[in-house]
């Protein structure tokens, strides 16, 4: 009978931590953003890749992920002190990281990456992409991941040989679908306003974001090095895109950039064989 992933939040709910983890055959450590995290504002458990994982053996995951976390925040020792300490304090079966998506969304929101087509072909998605800005973002995310992964190799670390799994997200449909709290719009949308600000044609919105995301995620794919114990789980083209007109839960997405439970289950299914190949099942 499959066992649900038992997720513990040392910082959000320290009082719920078990006295020890010796009863768990498998222990995972996670850091990242909303694709691994508790719901936005911490009001309730929401679906994530971690909640949709199931295992043959009892498995506990210590999770330090937060909704909205950027790779820069993850790489800052002040923000990730608990995660760093766990790398030295306990031996884990695997470490899971989810980061980079919010760096991209923040850059788009702040007016970077996208630009008007100007004299370029207005029918070409590439005409709306500032490649220099995108390259700068990729360099920034790369440096942050290098910092995070370096903690695994510190002399004090008990996890120098523990496998690390990263992932590549999926391609969201720009649409008027913000994240909601208690049924009320709270944050977002993230992509649609940025595209409208540069007068990108609606028919090109998805293609533009797909091209940007695919290029940006190459900096995460570059870390794939099984010999070094780093595996990048390719999750692109897993989910069914939403309708561009949908304002709420549609297809595999609950809002513009977050999957729903069915979507996360599809993503978790991509993780499971990779974990099993590393002896985590």
C-alpha positions, 0 to 999 in steps of 0.5 A: 500500500503506498504511503503518503509523503509526510511533510514537516515544516520546521519553521512554520510549525515547529510544534508539529515536529516529531521527537525524532525521525528514526522511525522513517526508512526515508528522510527527504530535505526540501527547499524552494518556492510555491511548487513545494510550499505551504499555501500563500500566507500560510493559511492552509496546506495547498497541493504541491509536488511534495504533497502528491508524492507517494512512496512504498516506504514511510517517508518524511520530508523536512520542508523549508520552501516558501511561496514566493521564494526566489533563488536569490532568497534561497541562496541567502544564508539569513533566509536558508539557515535552517536548510543549511543546518539540516545538511550538516545535522542529518543524513537524508535520502535525497534533497529536493530543490525548486527555484528560479521561477519567481526570479523570472516572474519578478523580472517580468513584473518589474519590466525586464525581459520583455520589450516592445517589438519596435522595428522588429517583426511583430509576428515573431515572439522573439521580437518581444524578448530582451536577450541581454536581460534574459542572459543576465537573469540566467547568470544570476540564477546560476550563481544562486544555485551554485551557492546552494549546491556548495553547501552540500559539499562543505566539510561539515555536511553529512550529505556530500554524496546525497543526491539532489533533484532539481526541476524545470517547471512547466509553461504557464498560459498568460491569463487574468487568473490571480492567486486567491486567498479565502476566495478573493484575488490576492496576488497576480496575475504575473505574466499577462500585465507584462505582456500587455505593457509591451503591446504583445499580440494576445495570439503570441502570449503563450509562445512568448512566455514559452520561449522565455521560460525554455531559454531561462530554464536551460540554466537549471538544466545545465546542472544535470550531472548524475555522476555528481549526484545532481539530477534535473527532472524535466517537467516541461510539457507535462501539464495541459495549458489553461484557456487564455480566457480562463479566470480561475481553475482550468485544465491543470492550473489553479491560477496563472502560474500554479498547477492544481492538485491534478497538475501537481500529481502529473509533475510528481509522477515525473519525480517518482521514477527519478527518485526510485532510480536513486533508491528512494521508493 
